[in-house]
Amino acid sequence: MTAFAGHVTVTETDYGVVLLDQRQGRYWKLNPTAGLVVDTLRAGGTERDAVARVVGRFAVDPDRAAADVAALLAAMRAAGVLAP
């Protein structure tokens, strides 16, 4: 299961999902696709679940969705937003 680091706060605003890294004082404003991925993970879903939701919501090719979700999660891990 993918989890957010303890120093990261996730909140929904009128403009979408925002992640706040309290340790670094940085934030990520997510687009609707990334917001859907984050919502899926917060609900206990897996990377595979997130891909399925992206495909269902945005009618994108499954291979493309899988690559995009993997890239997003890799970037979030590299930034320390996700727990190791």
C-alpha positions in Angstrom: 0.0 0.0 0.0 1.2 3.5 -0.9 1.1 5.9 2.0 1.9 9.6 2.4 4.8 10.7 4.7 3.7 11.8 8.1 4.8 15.4 7.5 2.5 15.7 4.4 -1.0 17.1 4.7 -3.5 16.4 2.0 -6.4 18.8 1.6 -9.1 19.5 -1.0 -9.8 23.0 -2.0 -12.2 24.7 -4.4 -9.4 24.4 -7.0 -8.5 20.8 -6.5 -6.2 18.6 -4.3 -3.2 20.2 -2.6 -0.3 18.4 -0.8 1.6 20.4 1.8 5.1 19.2 2.8 5.3 20.7 6.3 8.9 19.7 6.7 10.1 21.7 3.6 7.3 24.3 3.5 6.5 23.3 -0.1 3.2 22.5 -1.6 1.9 20.6 -4.7 -1.3 21.8 -6.4 -2.5 18.8 -8.3 -4.4 18.6 -11.6 -7.6 16.5 -11.7 -5.8 13.4 -12.8 -3.2 13.5 -10.0 -6.0 14.4 -7.6 -7.9 11.3 -8.5 -4.7 9.2 -8.0 -4.2 10.8 -4.5 -7.8 10.3 -3.6 -7.6 6.6 -4.5 -4.4 6.1 -2.4 -5.9 8.0 0.5 -8.9 5.6 0.4 -6.6 2.6 0.7 -6.4 1.9 -3.0 -3.3 0.6 -4.8 -1.4 2.0 -7.8 -3.4 -0.5 -9.9 -6.6 0.8 -8.5 -5.5 4.4 -9.3 -4.8 3.4 -12.9 -8.2 1.8 -13.3 -9.9 4.9 -11.9 -7.9 7.2 -14.3 -8.9 5.0 -17.3 -12.5 5.0 -16.3 -12.8 8.7 -15.6 -10.7 10.1 -18.4 -11.0 7.3 -21.1 -7.3 7.2 -21.6 -5.3 4.2 -22.9 -4.5 1.8 -20.0 -0.8 1.6 -20.8 -0.5 5.4 -20.9 -2.4 5.7 -17.6 -0.2 3.2 -16.0 3.0 5.0 -17.2 1.6 8.4 -16.0 0.6 7.1 -12.6 3.9 5.4 -12.1 5.7 8.6 -13.1 3.6 10.6 -10.7 4.3 8.2 -7.8 8.0 8.2 -8.6 8.2 12.0 -8.5 6.3 12.0 -5.3 8.6 9.4 -3.7 11.7 11.3 -4.9 10.3 14.5 -3.3 9.7 12.7 0.0 5.9 13.1 -0.2 5.3 9.4 -0.1 6.5 7.2 2.7 9.4 4.9 1.7 
